[in-house]
Amino acid sequence: MPGLDQFGYKEQLRRVLTTGDLVIYGLIFMVPIAPFSVYGFVWDDAKGMVPLAYLVGLVGMVFTAMSYAAMSRAFPMAGSVYSYAQRGLSETAGFFSGWLILLDYILVPALLYLFSAIALQPMLPHVPEWLWLLGFVSFNAAVNLIGIEFTARANRYMLAIELVVLALFIVLGLVALYGGHGAGRLTLKPVYDPSVFSLATVAGATSIAVLSFLGFDGISTLSEENRGNQSAVGRATVLSLLLVGALFLLQTWIATDLARGMQFSSPGTAFYDIVRLAGGLWLERITLIAVVLANIANAMAAQAATSRILFAMARDRKLPAVLARVHPRFQTPYISTLVVALVSLLVGVFFSSRVDDLTRIVNFGALTAFLLLHLSVINHYFIRGRSGRWLAHLTSPLLGFLVIAYVLYEMDDSAKIMGGCWIVLGVIYYLVLTHVLKRPAALEL
């Protein structure tokens, strides 16, 4: 495959990841059991049509995955949407896409650590929340510092645990369902209930459900550690998304029919109430432990992805150059990794009593960055490159843009306000970067 020298960069990271490793990384990042944590909130907003919300989210993300695949073939480098918008649109668009996706990547680990700490609180009430946060952050930082190959091995074990627990729920859930609980069988009502259906309702619920899908884009941050051909990253992105989407639909469909007539103790524990109905207290406890492990694995992947974006932006002098330093032994961006760990710890402590606010803002950054990604495909291939491929390079990214734009439009107002504040901070920083520090707007290749 072409080397990085054609883009003005030197090979610094170790190419050790296979396509299988990339798919596993994507599954870990998205978490096959992600709906367990947000099911109750999606249920409330979707008026019970949880699988439909996930289906709409999957459609939007498939279009986005195809755009990632297209841009990863053209620009096989670290940096994800930052690099793609930078090369496909402009230097300014690249900066803001990187700035927006950082909002998601930086906050996700802290959110997952908080979910885990809160889940463990009833089991070990005397352990302070900050100590759990410190332990989770330190463990994941150490694993990511050792190297991406070690991270890939750890991911396999984490994924296996998640899939075993999910399989238990699917089997026992179906047995309970057809044994007379809930609706008594799988029905179409979770997918379409004409008495409560509306586009606004589905889009509002999708803005929460889409949190479960975020992470497939993180595969593209490992382009410089991929040892396959240029298409490997794109294939892994689409494949992992389709696999996890199918799992999301299956588990939420079973859960929704099984929950027919139930009263949840709280939105945050809704899925655990359903699990207890399906398999008893023992299955609920196992599920709870699996969720904690999944959150730790997801945060590990998020820290790795965020450090690669910081590395890429610092290499282009859009962030302090120290963030582009690579460890001489482990060949990992170690300064960026440590910075991400510290930020995750501080954010977790600050939002420890405001988890709902942190949850609202996480999706805003990723979805707005995806809008720029779709525009990058259209501009790079269809307009600038005159590819003539109407379906792949115009229709598909345009449909993806429209679906995501509508979900953003129906998003909670508080998320829009906090996301808007982040954009304003980005504008201020970019103006200082270009007008005060006099950094060139164009890449120095």
NORTARA-V399130 format. One record per backbone hydrogen bond with DSSP energy under -0.5 kcal/mol. NH is the residue of the N-H (numbers start at 0). CO is the residue of the C=O. If there is no record, write none. Layout:
nh->NH co->CO
nh->NH co->CO
This chain:
nh->5 co->2
nh->6 co->3
nh->7 co->4
nh->8 co->3
nh->11 co->9
nh->13 co->330
nh->15 co->13
nh->15 co->224
nh->16 co->224
nh->21 co->17
nh->22 co->18
nh->23 co->19
nh->24 co->20
nh->25 co->21
nh->26 co->22
nh->27 co->23
nh->28 co->24
nh->29 co->25
nh->30 co->26
nh->33 co->30
nh->35 co->32
nh->36 co->33
nh->37 co->33
nh->38 co->34
nh->39 co->266
nh->41 co->37
nh->42 co->38
nh->43 co->39
nh->44 co->40
nh->45 co->41
nh->46 co->42
nh->46 co->43
nh->47 co->42
nh->48 co->45
nh->49 co->47
nh->51 co->189
nh->52 co->48
nh->53 co->49
nh->54 co->50
nh->55 co->51
nh->56 co->52
nh->57 co->53
nh->58 co->54
nh->59 co->55
nh->60 co->56
nh->61 co->57
nh->62 co->58
nh->63 co->59
nh->64 co->60
nh->65 co->61
nh->66 co->62
nh->67 co->63
nh->68 co->64
nh->69 co->65
nh->70 co->66
nh->71 co->67
nh->72 co->68
nh->73 co->69
nh->74 co->70
nh->76 co->74
nh->79 co->76
nh->79 co->219
nh->81 co->78
nh->82 co->79
nh->83 co->79
nh->84 co->80
nh->85 co->81
nh->86 co->82
nh->87 co->83
nh->88 co->84
nh->89 co->84
nh->93 co->89
nh->94 co->90
nh->95 co->91
nh->96 co->92
nh->97 co->93
nh->98 co->94
nh->99 co->95
nh->100 co->96
nh->101 co->97
nh->102 co->98
nh->102 co->99
nh->103 co->99
nh->104 co->100
nh->105 co->101
nh->106 co->102
nh->107 co->103
nh->108 co->104
nh->109 co->105
nh->110 co->106
nh->111 co->107
nh->112 co->108
nh->113 co->109
nh->114 co->110
nh->115 co->111
nh->116 co->112
nh->117 co->113
nh->118 co->114
nh->119 co->115
nh->120 co->116
nh->121 co->117
nh->123 co->119
nh->126 co->123
nh->127 co->125
nh->130 co->127
nh->131 co->127
nh->132 co->128
nh->133 co->129
nh->134 co->130
nh->135 co->131
nh->136 co->132
nh->137 co->133
nh->138 co->134
nh->139 co->135
nh->140 co->136
nh->141 co->137
nh->142 co->138
nh->143 co->139
nh->144 co->140
nh->145 co->141
nh->146 co->142
nh->150 co->146
nh->151 co->147
nh->152 co->148
nh->153 co->149
nh->154 co->150
nh->155 co->151
nh->156 co->152
nh->157 co->153
nh->158 co->154
nh->159 co->155
nh->160 co->156
nh->161 co->157
nh->162 co->158
nh->163 co->159
nh->164 co->160
nh->165 co->161
nh->166 co->162
nh->167 co->163
nh->168 co->164
nh->169 co->165
nh->170 co->166
nh->171 co->167
nh->172 co->168
nh->173 co->169
nh->174 co->170
nh->175 co->171
nh->176 co->172
nh->177 co->173
nh->178 co->174
nh->179 co->176
nh->180 co->175
nh->182 co->256
nh->183 co->180
nh->190 co->187
nh->191 co->187
nh->193 co->191
nh->195 co->192
nh->196 co->192
nh->201 co->197
nh->202 co->198
nh->203 co->199
nh->204 co->200
nh->205 co->201
nh->206 co->202
nh->207 co->204
nh->208 co->204
nh->209 co->205
nh->210 co->207
nh->211 co->208
nh->212 co->209
nh->213 co->209
nh->215 co->212
nh->217 co->214
nh->218 co->215
nh->219 co->216
nh->220 co->217
nh->221 co->218
nh->222 co->219
nh->224 co->221
nh->225 co->222
nh->226 co->16
nh->231 co->228
nh->234 co->230
nh->235 co->231
nh->236 co->232
nh->237 co->233
nh->238 co->234
nh->239 co->235
nh->240 co->236
nh->241 co->237
nh->242 co->238
nh->243 co->239
nh->244 co->240
nh->245 co->241
nh->246 co->242
nh->247 co->243
nh->248 co->244
nh->249 co->245
nh->250 co->246
nh->251 co->247
nh->252 co->248
nh->253 co->249
nh->254 co->250
nh->255 co->251
nh->256 co->252
nh->257 co->253
nh->258 co->254
nh->259 co->256
nh->261 co->258
nh->263 co->261
nh->268 co->265
nh->269 co->266
nh->272 co->268
nh->273 co->269
nh->274 co->270
nh->275 co->271
nh->276 co->272
nh->277 co->273
nh->278 co->274
nh->279 co->274
nh->279 co->275
nh->283 co->279
nh->284 co->280
nh->285 co->281
nh->286 co->282
nh->287 co->283
nh->288 co->284
nh->289 co->285
nh->290 co->286
nh->291 co->287
nh->292 co->288
nh->293 co->289
nh->294 co->290
nh->295 co->291
nh->296 co->292
nh->297 co->293
nh->298 co->294
nh->299 co->295
nh->300 co->296
nh->301 co->297
nh->302 co->298
nh->303 co->299
nh->304 co->300
nh->305 co->301
nh->306 co->302
nh->307 co->303
nh->308 co->304
nh->309 co->305
nh->310 co->306
nh->311 co->307
nh->312 co->308
nh->313 co->309
nh->314 co->310
nh->315 co->311
nh->316 co->313
nh->317 co->312
nh->318 co->312
nh->322 co->319
nh->323 co->320
nh->324 co->321
nh->326 co->331
nh->330 co->326
nh->333 co->331
nh->334 co->324
nh->336 co->332
nh->337 co->333
nh->338 co->334
nh->339 co->335
nh->340 co->336
nh->341 co->337
nh->342 co->338
nh->343 co->339
nh->344 co->340
nh->345 co->341
nh->346 co->342
nh->347 co->343
nh->348 co->344
nh->349 co->345
nh->350 co->346
nh->351 co->348
nh->353 co->350
nh->357 co->353
nh->358 co->354
nh->359 co->355
nh->360 co->356
nh->361 co->357
nh->362 co->358
nh->364 co->360
nh->365 co->361
nh->366 co->362
nh->367 co->363
nh->368 co->364
nh->369 co->365
nh->370 co->366
nh->371 co->367
nh->372 co->368
nh->373 co->369
nh->374 co->370
nh->375 co->371
nh->376 co->372
nh->377 co->373
nh->378 co->374
nh->379 co->375
nh->380 co->376
nh->381 co->376
nh->381 co->377
nh->382 co->377
nh->383 co->378
nh->384 co->379
nh->386 co->380
nh->389 co->387
nh->392 co->388
nh->393 co->389
nh->394 co->389
nh->395 co->390
nh->397 co->393
nh->398 co->394
nh->399 co->395
nh->400 co->396
nh->401 co->397
nh->402 co->398
nh->403 co->399
nh->404 co->400
nh->405 co->401
nh->406 co->402
nh->407 co->403
nh->408 co->404
nh->409 co->405
nh->410 co->407
nh->414 co->411
nh->415 co->411
nh->416 co->412
nh->417 co->413
nh->418 co->414
nh->419 co->415
nh->420 co->416
nh->421 co->417
nh->422 co->418
nh->423 co->419
nh->424 co->420
nh->425 co->421
nh->426 co->422
nh->427 co->423
nh->428 co->424
nh->429 co->425
nh->430 co->426
nh->431 co->427
nh->432 co->428
nh->433 co->429
nh->434 co->430
nh->435 co->430
nh->435 co->431
nh->436 co->431
nh->438 co->432
nh->444 co->442
